[in-house]
Amino acid sequence: VNHDRTRSYGAHLYIDRLGRVRASHNLAQPRLSTKVERLQPDLVGLFIAVECVQPRALDRHGRETRSPTPAFTTAQLDTLALSYIVASHRARQWLIPALHAGVDSGLDGAHDDPGNFNLKRWSGRVGYWVRQLQRHA
């Protein structure tokens, strides 16, 4: 475990559009991944940071605001769902999902991702995989 909790920065997992995952750090290793953690270092280690690759188009002001439809592929949502199930299993309790935009809301230079994330669609994939895992347990 990294005891200097503010030095380690970035996501734990990166999920591409095909649902392939690249783990950059053990889920148990604290990572500084949000603006709010920079302001409140005691929060570092409470989040598991997952980045889903999402192409975004520029708006007329040159900001990356437009997301594709659907915003995330089924393969990405499946990998994200399975990652959530594994992390929750390791924690021995269901974790509370939080979107980057919500965590950093109201802060100067706050992140706006994930764009157009469909929580209902993702939770459907979580339910699907929980049923599959229960059936094969």
A tleap script that builds the chain and sets N, CA, C and O, in Angstrom:
source leaprc.protein.ff14SB
mol = sequence {
  NVAL ASN HIE ASP ARG THR ARG SER TYR GLY
  ALA HIE LEU TYR ILE ASP ARG LEU GLY ARG
  VAL ARG ALA SER HIE ASN LEU ALA GLN PRO
  ARG LEU SER THR LYS VAL GLU ARG LEU GLN
  PRO ASP LEU VAL GLY LEU PHE ILE ALA VAL
  GLU CYS VAL GLN PRO ARG ALA LEU ASP ARG
  HIE GLY ARG GLU THR ARG SER PRO THR PRO
  ALA PHE THR THR ALA GLN LEU ASP THR LEU
  ALA LEU SER TYR ILE VAL ALA SER HIE ARG
  ALA ARG GLN TRP LEU ILE PRO ALA LEU HIE
  ALA GLY VAL ASP SER GLY LEU ASP GLY ALA
  HIE ASP ASP PRO GLY ASN PHE ASN LEU LYS
  ARG TRP SER GLY ARG VAL GLY TYR TRP VAL
  ARG GLN LEU GLN ARG HIE CALA
}
set mol.1.N position { 0.852 -1.183 0.000 }
set mol.1.CA position { 0.000 0.000 0.000 }
set mol.1.C position { 0.886 1.231 0.000 }
set mol.1.O position { 1.882 1.291 0.721 }
set mol.2.N position { 0.524 2.198 -0.802 }
set mol.2.CA position { 1.253 3.454 -0.869 }
set mol.2.C position { 0.838 4.327 0.309 }
set mol.2.O position { -0.309 4.770 0.374 }
set mol.3.N position { 1.753 4.579 1.240 }
set mol.3.CA position { 1.403 5.347 2.427 }
set mol.3.C position { 1.435 6.846 2.179 }
set mol.3.O position { 0.808 7.596 2.926 }
set mol.4.N position { 2.144 7.309 1.155 }
set mol.4.CA position { 2.076 8.717 0.777 }
set mol.4.C position { 0.902 8.847 -0.174 }
set mol.4.O position { 1.074 8.813 -1.393 }
set mol.5.N position { -0.278 8.994 0.377 }
set mol.5.CA position { -1.529 8.879 -0.358 }
set mol.5.C position { -1.745 10.000 -1.379 }
set mol.5.O position { -2.583 9.840 -2.266 }
set mol.6.N position { -1.043 11.100 -1.296 }
set mol.6.CA position { -1.293 12.202 -2.212 }
set mol.6.C position { -0.378 12.178 -3.427 }
set mol.6.O position { -0.606 12.934 -4.371 }
set mol.7.N position { 0.646 11.335 -3.435 }
set mol.7.CA position { 1.589 11.327 -4.545 }
set mol.7.C position { 1.127 10.449 -5.701 }
set mol.7.O position { 1.440 10.751 -6.852 }
set mol.8.N position { 0.406 9.393 -5.438 }
set mol.8.CA position { -0.025 8.446 -6.456 }
set mol.8.C position { -1.303 8.965 -7.128 }
set mol.8.O position { -2.338 9.089 -6.474 }
set mol.9.N position { -1.231 9.270 -8.442 }
set mol.9.CA position { -2.349 9.911 -9.130 }
set mol.9.C position { -2.781 9.120 -10.356 }
set mol.9.O position { -1.943 8.552 -11.056 }
set mol.10.N position { -4.069 9.080 -10.617 }
set mol.10.CA position { -4.597 8.450 -11.823 }
set mol.10.C position { -5.629 7.396 -11.505 }
set mol.10.O position { -5.962 7.158 -10.344 }
set mol.11.N position { -6.126 6.774 -12.538 }
set mol.11.CA position { -7.155 5.749 -12.386 }
set mol.11.C position { -6.540 4.399 -12.024 }
set mol.11.O position { -5.377 4.126 -12.321 }
set mol.12.N position { -7.347 3.571 -11.380 }
set mol.12.CA position { -6.942 2.192 -11.120 }
set mol.12.C position { -7.091 1.360 -12.394 }
set mol.12.O position { -6.230 0.548 -12.732 }
set mol.13.N position { -8.213 1.585 -13.093 }
set mol.13.CA position { -8.538 0.819 -14.292 }
set mol.13.C position { -8.870 1.741 -15.447 }
set mol.13.O position { -9.423 2.824 -15.255 }
set mol.14.N position { -8.528 1.302 -16.649 }
set mol.14.CA position { -8.906 1.989 -17.881 }
set mol.14.C position { -9.641 0.977 -18.747 }
set mol.14.O position { -9.126 -0.112 -19.000 }
set mol.15.N position { -10.844 1.327 -19.204 }
set mol.15.CA position { -11.656 0.420 -20.012 }
set mol.15.C position { -11.855 1.048 -21.393 }
set mol.15.O position { -12.386 2.153 -21.504 }
set mol.16.N position { -11.425 0.338 -22.452 }
set mol.16.CA position { -11.568 0.893 -23.793 }
set mol.16.C position { -12.952 0.583 -24.363 }
set mol.16.O position { -13.755 -0.077 -23.703 }
set mol.17.N position { -13.235 1.044 -25.562 }
set mol.17.CA position { -14.552 0.892 -26.186 }
set mol.17.C position { -14.910 -0.569 -26.471 }
set mol.17.O position { -16.085 -0.899 -26.627 }
set mol.18.N position { -13.899 -1.445 -26.540 }
set mol.18.CA position { -14.140 -2.867 -26.768 }
set mol.18.C position { -14.319 -3.634 -25.461 }
set mol.18.O position { -14.522 -4.848 -25.475 }
set mol.19.N position { -14.242 -2.925 -24.327 }
set mol.19.CA position { -14.409 -3.565 -23.036 }
set mol.19.C position { -13.125 -4.139 -22.469 }
set mol.19.O position { -13.142 -4.801 -21.431 }
set mol.20.N position { -12.017 -3.891 -23.141 }
set mol.20.CA position { -10.732 -4.381 -22.636 }
set mol.20.C position { -10.301 -3.475 -21.486 }
set mol.20.O position { -10.491 -2.259 -21.518 }
set mol.21.N position { -9.722 -4.097 -20.485 }
set mol.21.CA position { -9.330 -3.340 -19.303 }
set mol.21.C position { -7.822 -3.366 -19.132 }
set mol.21.O position { -7.162 -4.376 -19.381 }
set mol.22.N position { -7.303 -2.245 -18.707 }
set mol.22.CA position { -5.887 -2.152 -18.333 }
set mol.22.C position { -5.856 -1.680 -16.892 }
set mol.22.O position { -6.336 -0.592 -16.570 }
set mol.23.N position { -5.299 -2.490 -16.048 }
set mol.23.CA position { -5.166 -2.119 -14.636 }
set mol.23.C position { -3.831 -1.429 -14.455 }
set mol.23.O position { -2.788 -1.974 -14.816 }
set mol.24.N position { -3.861 -0.233 -13.896 }
set mol.24.CA position { -2.607 0.471 -13.663 }
set mol.24.C position { -2.142 0.316 -12.223 }
set mol.24.O position { -0.963 0.503 -11.922 }
set mol.25.N position { -3.070 -0.024 -11.335 }
set mol.25.CA position { -2.730 -0.196 -9.921 }
set mol.25.C position { -3.698 -1.162 -9.270 }
set mol.25.O position { -4.834 -1.318 -9.718 }
set mol.26.N position { -3.247 -1.800 -8.221 }
set mol.26.CA position { -4.093 -2.676 -7.429 }
set mol.26.C position { -5.255 -1.855 -6.866 }
set mol.26.O position { -5.060 -0.722 -6.425 }
set mol.27.N position { -6.454 -2.423 -6.880 }
set mol.27.CA position { -7.626 -1.705 -6.374 }
set mol.27.C position { -7.477 -1.301 -4.911 }
set mol.27.O position { -8.122 -0.350 -4.469 }
set mol.28.N position { -6.652 -1.995 -4.165 }
set mol.28.CA position { -6.443 -1.677 -2.754 }
set mol.28.C position { -5.492 -0.501 -2.552 }
set mol.28.O position { -5.395 0.029 -1.445 }
set mol.29.N position { -4.788 -0.085 -3.609 }
set mol.29.CA position { -3.825 1.005 -3.487 }
set mol.29.C position { -4.545 2.343 -3.620 }
set mol.29.O position { -5.201 2.581 -4.634 }
set mol.30.N position { -4.441 3.217 -2.631 }
set mol.30.CA position { -5.075 4.535 -2.737 }
set mol.30.C position { -4.530 5.318 -3.938 }
set mol.30.O position { -3.332 5.293 -4.220 }
set mol.31.N position { -5.431 6.008 -4.634 }
set mol.31.CA position { -5.060 6.803 -5.805 }
set mol.31.C position { -5.708 8.173 -5.693 }
set mol.31.O position { -6.888 8.264 -5.351 }
set mol.32.N position { -4.996 9.199 -5.960 }
set mol.32.CA position { -5.547 10.542 -6.054 }
set mol.32.C position { -6.144 10.661 -7.454 }
set mol.32.O position { -5.411 10.645 -8.443 }
set mol.33.N position { -7.473 10.782 -7.546 }
set mol.33.CA position { -8.104 10.740 -8.866 }
set mol.33.C position { -9.165 11.813 -9.091 }
set mol.33.O position { -9.714 11.903 -10.189 }
set mol.34.N position { -9.464 12.620 -8.091 }
set mol.34.CA position { -10.484 13.653 -8.238 }
set mol.34.C position { -9.956 14.985 -7.712 }
set mol.34.O position { -8.991 15.029 -6.949 }
set mol.35.N position { -10.600 16.055 -8.129 }
set mol.35.CA position { -10.235 17.389 -7.643 }
set mol.35.C position { -10.501 17.502 -6.140 }
set mol.35.O position { -9.718 18.111 -5.411 }
set mol.36.N position { -11.610 16.913 -5.682 }
set mol.36.CA position { -11.971 17.025 -4.263 }
set mol.36.C position { -10.913 16.377 -3.374 }
set mol.36.O position { -10.695 16.828 -2.249 }
set mol.37.N position { -10.254 15.328 -3.860 }
set mol.37.CA position { -9.200 14.680 -3.069 }
set mol.37.C position { -7.965 15.569 -2.950 }
set mol.37.O position { -7.229 15.483 -1.967 }
set mol.38.N position { -7.740 16.409 -3.936 }
set mol.38.CA position { -6.611 17.350 -3.838 }
set mol.38.C position { -6.859 18.367 -2.734 }
set mol.38.O position { -5.934 18.785 -2.038 }
set mol.39.N position { -8.127 18.760 -2.582 }
set mol.39.CA position { -8.488 19.730 -1.544 }
set mol.39.C position { -8.627 19.079 -0.175 }
set mol.39.O position { -8.409 19.728 0.847 }
set mol.40.N position { -8.989 17.801 -0.151 }
set mol.40.CA position { -9.194 17.072 1.104 }
set mol.40.C position { -8.452 15.741 1.039 }
set mol.40.O position { -9.066 14.702 0.795 }
set mol.41.N position { -7.138 15.763 1.254 }
set mol.41.CA position { -6.330 14.541 1.124 }
set mol.41.C position { -6.790 13.380 1.993 }
set mol.41.O position { -6.465 12.231 1.690 }
set mol.42.N position { -7.535 13.639 3.063 }
set mol.42.CA position { -8.030 12.539 3.890 }
set mol.42.C position { -9.047 11.669 3.150 }
set mol.42.O position { -9.377 10.577 3.614 }
set mol.43.N position { -9.547 12.142 2.002 }
set mol.43.CA position { -10.494 11.364 1.196 }
set mol.43.C position { -9.796 10.384 0.258 }
set mol.43.O position { -10.431 9.472 -0.270 }
set mol.44.N position { -8.491 10.568 0.046 }
set mol.44.CA position { -7.750 9.686 -0.853 }
set mol.44.C position { -7.806 8.268 -0.294 }
set mol.44.O position { -7.529 8.040 0.883 }
set mol.45.N position { -8.164 7.332 -1.146 }
set mol.45.CA position { -8.293 5.946 -0.748 }
set mol.45.C position { -9.743 5.514 -0.575 }
set mol.45.O position { -10.021 4.326 -0.408 }
set mol.46.N position { -10.668 6.468 -0.615 }
set mol.46.CA position { -12.083 6.132 -0.502 }
set mol.46.C position { -12.715 5.851 -1.863 }
set mol.46.O position { -13.846 5.372 -1.942 }
set mol.47.N position { -11.983 6.150 -2.927 }
set mol.47.CA position { -12.510 5.981 -4.276 }
set mol.47.C position { -11.704 4.932 -5.034 }
set mol.47.O position { -10.494 4.801 -4.849 }
set mol.48.N position { -12.401 4.189 -5.890 }
set mol.48.CA position { -11.733 3.342 -6.874 }
set mol.48.C position { -11.980 4.043 -8.202 }
set mol.48.O position { -13.121 4.170 -8.646 }
set mol.49.N position { -10.917 4.489 -8.822 }
set mol.49.CA position { -11.039 5.292 -10.029 }
set mol.49.C position { -10.998 4.423 -11.273 }
set mol.49.O position { -10.056 3.658 -11.480 }
set mol.50.N position { -12.038 4.551 -12.105 }
set mol.50.CA position { -12.133 3.812 -13.362 }
set mol.50.C position { -12.378 4.817 -14.477 }
set mol.50.O position { -13.310 5.618 -14.405 }
set mol.51.N position { -11.553 4.775 -15.494 }
set mol.51.CA position { -11.727 5.640 -16.664 }
set mol.51.C position { -12.221 4.798 -17.828 }
set mol.51.O position { -11.575 3.823 -18.213 }
set mol.52.N position { -13.360 5.171 -18.389 }
set mol.52.CA position { -13.873 4.525 -19.593 }
set mol.52.C position { -13.575 5.438 -20.772 }
set mol.52.O position { -13.987 6.598 -20.791 }
set mol.53.N position { -12.857 4.909 -21.750 }
set mol.53.CA position { -12.486 5.701 -22.920 }
set mol.53.C position { -13.756 6.123 -23.648 }
set mol.53.O position { -14.615 5.297 -23.957 }
set mol.54.N position { -13.860 7.415 -23.913 }
set mol.54.CA position { -15.039 7.950 -24.576 }
set mol.54.C position { -14.594 9.065 -25.524 }
set mol.54.O position { -14.082 10.095 -25.085 }
set mol.55.N position { -14.790 8.852 -26.822 }
set mol.55.CA position { -14.469 9.946 -27.747 }
set mol.55.C position { -15.452 11.088 -27.527 }
set mol.55.O position { -16.648 10.854 -27.346 }
set mol.56.N position { -14.961 12.302 -27.541 }
set mol.56.CA position { -15.838 13.451 -27.349 }
set mol.56.C position { -15.526 14.479 -28.425 }
set mol.56.O position { -14.366 14.730 -28.751 }
set mol.57.N position { -16.580 15.063 -28.965 }
set mol.57.CA position { -16.430 16.064 -30.024 }
set mol.57.C position { -16.418 17.462 -29.407 }
set mol.57.O position { -16.985 17.694 -28.339 }
set mol.58.N position { -15.770 18.366 -30.093 }
set mol.58.CA position { -15.707 19.749 -29.630 }
set mol.58.C position { -17.008 20.477 -29.932 }
set mol.58.O position { -17.609 20.283 -30.989 }
set mol.59.N position { -17.437 21.320 -28.993 }
set mol.59.CA position { -18.588 22.184 -29.255 }
set mol.59.C position { -18.097 23.449 -29.953 }
set mol.59.O position { -16.909 23.556 -30.258 }
set mol.60.N position { -18.972 24.397 -30.208 }
set mol.60.CA position { -18.582 25.605 -30.961 }
set mol.60.C position { -17.611 26.500 -30.200 }
set mol.60.O position { -17.029 27.416 -30.780 }
set mol.61.N position { -17.429 26.238 -28.885 }
set mol.61.CA position { -16.485 26.993 -28.064 }
set mol.61.C position { -15.150 26.268 -27.888 }
set mol.61.O position { -14.271 26.745 -27.170 }
set mol.62.N position { -15.001 25.106 -28.550 }
set mol.62.CA position { -13.764 24.357 -28.470 }
set mol.62.C position { -13.650 23.470 -27.243 }
set mol.62.O position { -12.563 22.988 -26.925 }
set mol.63.N position { -14.770 23.248 -26.543 }
set mol.63.CA position { -14.765 22.375 -25.371 }
set mol.63.C position { -15.242 20.979 -25.771 }
set mol.63.O position { -16.110 20.835 -26.631 }
set mol.64.N position { -14.672 19.964 -25.146 }
set mol.64.CA position { -15.059 18.570 -25.420 }
set mol.64.C position { -16.333 18.249 -24.647 }
set mol.64.O position { -16.266 17.744 -23.526 }
set mol.65.N position { -17.479 18.536 -25.228 }
set mol.65.CA position { -18.728 18.354 -24.501 }
set mol.65.C position { -19.669 17.336 -25.130 }
set mol.65.O position { -20.560 16.822 -24.453 }
set mol.66.N position { -19.491 17.041 -26.394 }
set mol.66.CA position { -20.437 16.152 -27.074 }
set mol.66.C position { -19.953 14.714 -27.029 }
set mol.66.O position { -18.835 14.406 -27.443 }
set mol.67.N position { -20.816 13.832 -26.516 }
set mol.67.CA position { -20.503 12.409 -26.396 }
set mol.67.C position { -21.239 11.628 -27.467 }
set mol.67.O position { -22.271 12.077 -27.967 }
set mol.68.N position { -20.713 10.456 -27.827 }
set mol.68.CA position { -21.414 9.620 -28.804 }
set mol.68.C position { -22.700 9.046 -28.197 }
set mol.68.O position { -22.894 9.079 -26.982 }
set mol.69.N position { -23.561 8.527 -29.051 }
set mol.69.CA position { -24.783 7.857 -28.609 }
set mol.69.C position { -24.755 6.434 -29.148 }
set mol.69.O position { -24.681 6.260 -30.364 }
set mol.70.N position { -24.810 5.411 -28.304 }
set mol.70.CA position { -24.763 5.532 -26.848 }
set mol.70.C position { -23.382 5.979 -26.394 }
set mol.70.O position { -22.385 5.769 -27.085 }
set mol.71.N position { -23.342 6.591 -25.232 }
set mol.71.CA position { -22.087 7.154 -24.726 }
set mol.71.C position { -21.039 6.073 -24.459 }
set mol.71.O position { -19.848 6.281 -24.688 }
set mol.72.N position { -21.497 4.922 -23.974 }
set mol.72.CA position { -20.592 3.818 -23.664 }
set mol.72.C position { -21.120 2.548 -24.300 }
set mol.72.O position { -22.329 2.321 -24.344 }
set mol.73.N position { -20.219 1.732 -24.789 }
set mol.73.CA position { -20.606 0.490 -25.448 }
set mol.73.C position { -21.066 -0.534 -24.411 }
set mol.73.O position { -20.752 -0.415 -23.227 }
set mol.74.N position { -21.808 -1.531 -24.865 }
set mol.74.CA position { -22.227 -2.609 -23.975 }
set mol.74.C position { -21.006 -3.317 -23.409 }
set mol.74.O position { -20.998 -3.703 -22.240 }
set mol.75.N position { -19.985 -3.489 -24.220 }
set mol.75.CA position { -18.754 -4.137 -23.738 }
set mol.75.C position { -18.121 -3.327 -22.607 }
set mol.75.O position { -17.658 -3.902 -21.622 }
set mol.76.N position { -18.097 -2.012 -22.736 }
set mol.76.CA position { -17.559 -1.174 -21.664 }
set mol.76.C position { -18.400 -1.300 -20.402 }
set mol.76.O position { -17.863 -1.450 -19.305 }
set mol.77.N position { -19.721 -1.239 -20.560 }
set mol.77.CA position { -20.604 -1.326 -19.399 }
set mol.77.C position { -20.485 -2.688 -18.722 }
set mol.77.O position { -20.555 -2.773 -17.495 }
set mol.78.N position { -20.307 -3.758 -19.505 }
set mol.78.CA position { -20.114 -5.084 -18.917 }
set mol.78.C position { -18.826 -5.133 -18.096 }
set mol.78.O position { -18.827 -5.632 -16.971 }
set mol.79.N position { -17.742 -4.625 -18.645 }
set mol.79.CA position { -16.472 -4.623 -17.920 }
set mol.79.C position { -16.563 -3.746 -16.684 }
set mol.79.O position { -16.047 -4.106 -15.626 }
set mol.80.N position { -17.213 -2.600 -16.808 }
set mol.80.CA position { -17.400 -1.716 -15.660 }
set mol.80.C position { -18.253 -2.398 -14.594 }
set mol.80.O position { -17.952 -2.300 -13.404 }
set mol.81.N position { -19.312 -3.088 -15.010 }
set mol.81.CA position { -20.180 -3.806 -14.072 }
set mol.81.C position { -19.407 -4.906 -13.350 }
set mol.81.O position { -19.501 -5.039 -12.130 }
set mol.82.N position { -18.651 -5.684 -14.100 }
set mol.82.CA position { -17.874 -6.767 -13.487 }
set mol.82.C position { -16.791 -6.220 -12.557 }
set mol.82.O position { -16.517 -6.806 -11.509 }
set mol.83.N position { -16.184 -5.110 -12.933 }
set mol.83.CA position { -15.181 -4.474 -12.071 }
set mol.83.C position { -15.819 -4.024 -10.762 }
set mol.83.O position { -15.230 -4.177 -9.692 }
set mol.84.N position { -17.021 -3.471 -10.854 }
set mol.84.CA position { -17.755 -3.030 -9.670 }
set mol.84.C position { -18.109 -4.220 -8.772 }
set mol.84.O position { -17.978 -4.139 -7.551 }
set mol.85.N position { -18.550 -5.306 -9.371 }
set mol.85.CA position { -18.906 -6.507 -8.600 }
set mol.85.C position { -17.667 -7.056 -7.888 }
set mol.85.O position { -17.737 -7.407 -6.710 }
set mol.86.N position { -16.542 -7.133 -8.588 }
set mol.86.CA position { -15.305 -7.642 -7.996 }
set mol.86.C position { -14.851 -6.734 -6.850 }
set mol.86.O position { -14.509 -7.221 -5.773 }
set mol.87.N position { -14.845 -5.428 -7.076 }
set mol.87.CA position { -14.411 -4.491 -6.027 }
set mol.87.C position { -15.332 -4.577 -4.815 }
set mol.87.O position { -14.862 -4.543 -3.678 }
set mol.88.N position { -16.628 -4.686 -5.045 }
set mol.88.CA position { -17.585 -4.808 -3.937 }
set mol.88.C position { -17.381 -6.118 -3.188 }
set mol.88.O position { -17.455 -6.154 -1.959 }
set mol.89.N position { -17.127 -7.187 -3.921 }
set mol.89.CA position { -16.865 -8.484 -3.286 }
set mol.89.C position { -15.621 -8.398 -2.404 }
set mol.89.O position { -15.613 -8.891 -1.276 }
set mol.90.N position { -14.588 -7.774 -2.921 }
set mol.90.CA position { -13.348 -7.629 -2.143 }
set mol.90.C position { -13.566 -6.780 -0.902 }
set mol.90.O position { -12.936 -7.017 0.128 }
set mol.91.N position { -14.461 -5.783 -0.990 }
set mol.91.CA position { -14.758 -4.912 0.154 }
set mol.91.C position { -15.754 -5.563 1.115 }
set mol.91.O position { -15.982 -5.065 2.217 }
set mol.92.N position { -16.338 -6.670 0.691 }
set mol.92.CA position { -17.348 -7.402 1.475 }
set mol.92.C position { -18.607 -6.574 1.713 }
set mol.92.O position { -19.318 -6.780 2.697 }
set mol.93.N position { -18.874 -5.648 0.816 }
set mol.93.CA position { -20.109 -4.865 0.844 }
set mol.93.C position { -20.260 -4.174 -0.504 }
set mol.93.O position { -19.275 -3.910 -1.193 }
set mol.94.N position { -21.516 -3.883 -0.874 }
set mol.94.CA position { -21.731 -3.157 -2.121 }
set mol.94.C position { -21.179 -1.750 -1.958 }
set mol.94.O position { -21.512 -1.045 -1.005 }
set mol.95.N position { -20.338 -1.355 -2.890 }
set mol.95.CA position { -19.778 -0.005 -2.873 }
set mol.95.C position { -20.794 0.976 -3.439 }
set mol.95.O position { -21.734 0.580 -4.129 }
set mol.96.N position { -20.603 2.235 -3.148 }
set mol.96.CA position { -21.496 3.278 -3.643 }
set mol.96.C position { -20.881 3.868 -4.909 }
set mol.96.O position { -19.822 4.494 -4.846 }
set mol.97.N position { -21.536 3.676 -6.063 }
set mol.97.CA position { -20.992 4.252 -7.299 }
set mol.97.C position { -21.108 5.780 -7.275 }
set mol.97.O position { -22.090 6.333 -6.781 }
set mol.98.N position { -20.105 6.433 -7.808 }
set mol.98.CA position { -20.123 7.897 -7.902 }
set mol.98.C position { -19.504 8.298 -9.226 }
set mol.98.O position { -18.496 7.729 -9.646 }
set mol.99.N position { -20.100 9.265 -9.875 }
set mol.99.CA position { -19.576 9.768 -11.145 }
set mol.99.C position { -18.601 10.898 -10.877 }
set mol.99.O position { -18.795 11.704 -9.967 }
set mol.100.N position { -17.565 10.943 -11.669 }
set mol.100.CA position { -16.524 11.961 -11.532 }
set mol.100.C position { -17.120 13.370 -11.471 }
set mol.100.O position { -16.726 14.184 -10.636 }
set mol.101.N position { -18.064 13.645 -12.358 }
set mol.101.CA position { -18.681 14.976 -12.399 }
set mol.101.C position { -19.377 15.309 -11.084 }
set mol.101.O position { -19.312 16.446 -10.619 }
set mol.102.N position { -20.038 14.330 -10.487 }
set mol.102.CA position { -20.736 14.564 -9.222 }
set mol.102.C position { -19.788 14.777 -8.056 }
set mol.102.O position { -20.027 15.629 -7.200 }
set mol.103.N position { -18.716 14.006 -8.024 }
set mol.103.CA position { -17.748 14.114 -6.932 }
set mol.103.C position { -17.070 15.482 -6.966 }
set mol.103.O position { -16.855 16.089 -5.917 }
set mol.104.N position { -16.736 15.967 -8.143 }
set mol.104.CA position { -16.032 17.245 -8.287 }
set mol.104.C position { -16.964 18.433 -8.517 }
set mol.104.O position { -16.491 19.547 -8.742 }
set mol.105.N position { -18.256 18.220 -8.467 }
set mol.105.CA position { -19.231 19.275 -8.753 }
set mol.105.C position { -18.979 20.534 -7.923 }
set mol.105.O position { -18.765 20.468 -6.712 }
set mol.106.N position { -19.010 21.666 -8.595 }
set mol.106.CA position { -18.867 22.947 -7.927 }
set mol.106.C position { -17.438 23.409 -7.710 }
set mol.106.O position { -17.214 24.536 -7.269 }
set mol.107.N position { -16.466 22.555 -8.013 }
set mol.107.CA position { -15.066 22.942 -7.820 }
set mol.107.C position { -14.531 23.615 -9.074 }
set mol.107.O position { -14.975 23.319 -10.183 }
set mol.108.N position { -13.592 24.508 -8.898 }
set mol.108.CA position { -12.958 25.190 -10.018 }
set mol.108.C position { -12.243 24.164 -10.884 }
set mol.108.O position { -11.433 23.385 -10.382 }
set mol.109.N position { -12.537 24.156 -12.181 }
set mol.109.CA position { -11.921 23.208 -13.099 }
set mol.109.C position { -12.420 21.792 -12.923 }
set mol.109.O position { -11.720 20.838 -13.264 }
set mol.110.N position { -13.630 21.643 -12.391 }
set mol.110.CA position { -14.192 20.315 -12.114 }
set mol.110.C position { -14.324 19.497 -13.389 }
set mol.110.O position { -14.532 20.038 -14.476 }
set mol.111.N position { -14.201 18.196 -13.237 }
set mol.111.CA position { -14.400 17.284 -14.361 }
set mol.111.C position { -15.878 17.199 -14.699 }
set mol.111.O position { -16.732 17.355 -13.826 }
set mol.112.N position { -16.177 16.950 -15.967 }
set mol.112.CA position { -17.578 16.821 -16.387 }
set mol.112.C position { -17.896 15.404 -16.864 }
set mol.112.O position { -18.978 15.153 -17.395 }
set mol.113.N position { -16.965 14.490 -16.677 }
set mol.113.CA position { -17.178 13.128 -17.161 }
set mol.113.C position { -17.801 12.253 -16.076 }
set mol.113.O position { -17.687 12.567 -14.892 }
set mol.114.N position { -18.436 11.197 -16.451 }
set mol.114.CA position { -18.625 10.716 -17.814 }
set mol.114.C position { -19.808 11.403 -18.488 }
set mol.114.O position { -20.855 11.598 -17.871 }
set mol.115.N position { -19.640 11.759 -19.727 }
set mol.115.CA position { -20.707 12.409 -20.481 }
set mol.115.C position { -21.784 11.415 -20.878 }
set mol.115.O position { -21.484 10.340 -21.399 }
set mol.116.N position { -23.018 11.768 -20.636 }
set mol.116.CA position { -24.187 10.961 -21.030 }
set mol.116.C position { -24.175 9.543 -20.455 }
set mol.116.O position { -24.635 8.607 -21.108 }
set mol.117.N position { -23.661 9.384 -19.261 }
set mol.117.CA position { -23.646 8.057 -18.639 }
set mol.117.C position { -25.072 7.668 -18.279 }
set mol.117.O position { -25.795 8.441 -17.650 }
set mol.118.N position { -25.472 6.462 -18.680 }
set mol.118.CA position { -26.827 5.976 -18.437 }
set mol.118.C position { -26.777 4.996 -17.257 }
set mol.118.O position { -26.454 3.819 -17.423 }
set mol.119.N position { -27.104 5.508 -16.067 }
set mol.119.CA position { -27.030 4.707 -14.846 }
set mol.119.C position { -27.970 3.510 -14.897 }
set mol.119.O position { -27.629 2.434 -14.407 }
set mol.120.N position { -29.140 3.686 -15.481 }
set mol.120.CA position { -30.103 2.589 -15.574 }
set mol.120.C position { -29.551 1.458 -16.450 }
set mol.120.O position { -29.691 0.281 -16.118 }
set mol.121.N position { -28.929 1.826 -17.560 }
set mol.121.CA position { -28.350 0.823 -18.454 }
set mol.121.C position { -27.213 0.084 -17.755 }
set mol.121.O position { -27.115 -1.140 -17.847 }
set mol.122.N position { -26.353 0.827 -17.055 }
set mol.122.CA position { -25.241 0.200 -16.347 }
set mol.122.C position { -25.741 -0.705 -15.224 }
set mol.122.O position { -25.247 -1.822 -15.071 }
set mol.123.N position { -26.714 -0.239 -14.436 }
set mol.123.CA position { -27.217 -1.061 -13.335 }
set mol.123.C position { -27.895 -2.319 -13.876 }
set mol.123.O position { -27.893 -3.354 -13.211 }
set mol.124.N position { -28.471 -2.241 -15.072 }
set mol.124.CA position { -29.018 -3.436 -15.719 }
set mol.124.C position { -27.931 -4.459 -16.010 }
set mol.124.O position { -28.144 -5.661 -15.853 }
set mol.125.N position { -26.772 -3.984 -16.432 }
set mol.125.CA position { -25.641 -4.888 -16.698 }
set mol.125.C position { -25.115 -5.485 -15.387 }
set mol.125.O position { -24.725 -6.652 -15.351 }
set mol.126.N position { -25.103 -4.691 -14.314 }
set mol.126.CA position { -24.698 -5.224 -13.002 }
set mol.126.C position { -25.648 -6.353 -12.615 }
set mol.126.O position { -25.204 -7.430 -12.217 }
set mol.127.N position { -26.957 -6.108 -12.730 }
set mol.127.CA position { -27.949 -7.129 -12.400 }
set mol.127.C position { -27.780 -8.384 -13.234 }
set mol.127.O position { -27.865 -9.497 -12.715 }
set mol.128.N position { -27.541 -8.207 -14.522 }
set mol.128.CA position { -27.338 -9.348 -15.416 }
set mol.128.C position { -26.165 -10.203 -14.930 }
set mol.128.O position { -26.289 -11.422 -14.820 }
set mol.129.N position { -25.024 -9.564 -14.638 }
set mol.129.CA position { -23.836 -10.317 -14.243 }
set mol.129.C position { -23.984 -10.924 -12.858 }
set mol.129.O position { -23.444 -12.001 -12.603 }
set mol.130.N position { -24.700 -10.263 -11.958 }
set mol.130.CA position { -24.943 -10.871 -10.637 }
set mol.130.C position { -25.753 -12.145 -10.807 }
set mol.130.O position { -25.452 -13.161 -10.180 }
set mol.131.N position { -26.781 -12.100 -11.652 }
set mol.131.CA position { -27.602 -13.306 -11.893 }
set mol.131.C position { -26.768 -14.417 -12.516 }
set mol.131.O position { -26.907 -15.581 -12.140 }
set mol.132.N position { -25.904 -14.071 -13.463 }
set mol.132.CA position { -25.054 -15.078 -14.105 }
set mol.132.C position { -24.114 -15.720 -13.088 }
set mol.132.O position { -23.938 -16.938 -13.074 }
set mol.133.N position { -23.524 -14.901 -12.252 }
set mol.133.CA position { -22.593 -15.419 -11.244 }
set mol.133.C position { -23.305 -16.278 -10.201 }
set mol.133.O position { -22.770 -17.298 -9.769 }
set mol.134.N position { -24.498 -15.875 -9.797 }
set mol.134.CA position { -25.273 -16.666 -8.844 }
set mol.134.C position { -25.665 -18.012 -9.436 }
set mol.134.O position { -25.640 -19.034 -8.750 }
set mol.135.N position { -26.022 -18.003 -10.701 }
set mol.135.CA position { -26.431 -19.242 -11.359 }
set mol.135.C position { -25.284 -20.245 -11.459 }
set mol.135.O position { -25.505 -21.456 -11.457 }
set mol.136.N position { -24.069 -19.732 -11.544 }
set mol.136.CA position { -22.912 -20.610 -11.714 }
set mol.136.C position { -22.133 -20.829 -10.413 }
set mol.136.O position { -21.072 -21.454 -10.418 }
set mol.137.N position { -22.651 -20.324 -9.325 }
set mol.137.CA position { -21.942 -20.464 -8.028 }
set mol.137.C position { -22.135 -21.835 -7.440 }
set mol.137.O position { -21.615 -22.124 -6.363 }
savepdb mol mol.pdb
quit
